[in-house]
């Protein structure tokens, strides 16, 4: 059940009430029975499960579209057809 925050205009008290979503708004203060106003407060939520953090999905399934030339992986200094330095 959601928790709603109210302010009583008669006794100047702020309080929280847990109510069902289907229930209407609270009309009277529980302590002095004065008129209440519903406050807008910051809501919070928790993300549970996998996939919510950058480390959970970043990089998964990514493959390099252009494979490195063979000379780059072997450490050879000689120019080959697949190296950009071959044109030099």
C-alpha positions as CSV (number, residue, x, y, z in Angstrom):
1,X,0.0,0.0,0.0
2,X,1.3,3.5,-0.8
3,X,2.1,5.9,2.0
4,X,0.5,9.4,1.6
5,X,1.7,12.5,3.4
6,X,-0.9,15.1,4.6
7,X,-0.8,18.5,6.3
8,X,-3.6,19.5,8.8
9,X,-4.6,23.2,8.4
10,X,-6.1,23.3,11.9
11,X,-3.3,21.9,14.1
12,X,-0.5,22.5,11.6
13,X,0.7,18.9,11.8
14,X,2.2,16.8,9.1
15,X,1.5,13.1,9.1
16,X,1.7,10.0,6.9
17,X,-1.1,7.5,6.2
18,X,-0.9,4.2,4.5
19,X,-4.0,3.8,2.2
20,X,-5.0,1.6,-0.7
21,X,-4.9,3.2,-4.1
22,X,-8.6,2.5,-4.5
23,X,-9.5,4.5,-1.4
24,X,-10.3,8.2,-1.7
25,X,-8.1,10.9,-0.2
26,X,-8.2,11.5,3.6
27,X,-10.7,14.3,4.5
28,X,-10.0,14.9,8.2
29,X,-7.0,15.0,10.6
30,X,-6.9,11.8,12.8
31,X,-6.0,13.9,15.9
32,X,-8.1,17.1,15.7
33,X,-10.5,16.3,12.8
34,X,-9.5,19.4,11.0
35,X,-9.3,19.9,7.3
36,X,-6.2,18.2,5.6
37,X,-4.3,18.9,2.4
38,X,-2.5,16.1,0.6
39,X,1.2,16.9,0.1
40,X,3.3,16.0,-2.8
41,X,6.4,14.3,-1.6
42,X,9.4,12.6,-3.2
43,X,8.8,9.0,-3.9
44,X,11.4,6.3,-3.8
45,X,11.8,3.0,-5.4
46,X,14.2,0.1,-5.6
47,X,15.4,-1.5,-8.8
48,X,15.9,-5.2,-8.1
49,X,17.2,-8.0,-10.3
50,X,19.8,-8.1,-13.0
51,X,20.1,-5.6,-15.9
52,X,19.7,-2.4,-13.9
53,X,23.3,-1.5,-13.6
54,X,25.8,-0.4,-16.3
55,X,28.1,-3.3,-15.4
56,X,25.2,-5.8,-15.9
57,X,24.7,-5.2,-19.6
58,X,27.5,-2.9,-20.9
59,X,29.6,-4.6,-23.5
60,X,27.5,-7.8,-23.7
61,X,27.1,-9.0,-27.2
62,X,29.3,-6.3,-28.7
63,X,31.9,-7.6,-31.2
64,X,34.5,-5.6,-33.0
65,X,33.2,-5.1,-36.6
66,X,36.7,-4.9,-38.1
67,X,39.2,-7.6,-37.0
68,X,42.8,-6.5,-36.3
69,X,45.2,-7.4,-39.1
70,X,47.4,-10.4,-38.5
71,X,50.6,-8.4,-38.4
72,X,49.2,-6.3,-35.5
73,X,48.6,-9.3,-33.4
74,X,51.9,-11.0,-34.2
75,X,53.9,-7.8,-33.4
76,X,55.6,-7.9,-36.8
77,X,57.0,-4.5,-38.0
78,X,56.9,-5.4,-41.6
79,X,54.1,-3.8,-43.7
80,X,51.2,-5.9,-44.8
81,X,48.1,-5.3,-46.9
82,X,45.8,-5.1,-43.9
83,X,47.8,-2.3,-42.1
84,X,47.1,1.4,-42.5
85,X,50.9,1.9,-42.3
86,X,51.4,-0.2,-45.5
87,X,50.6,2.8,-47.7
88,X,53.6,4.7,-46.1
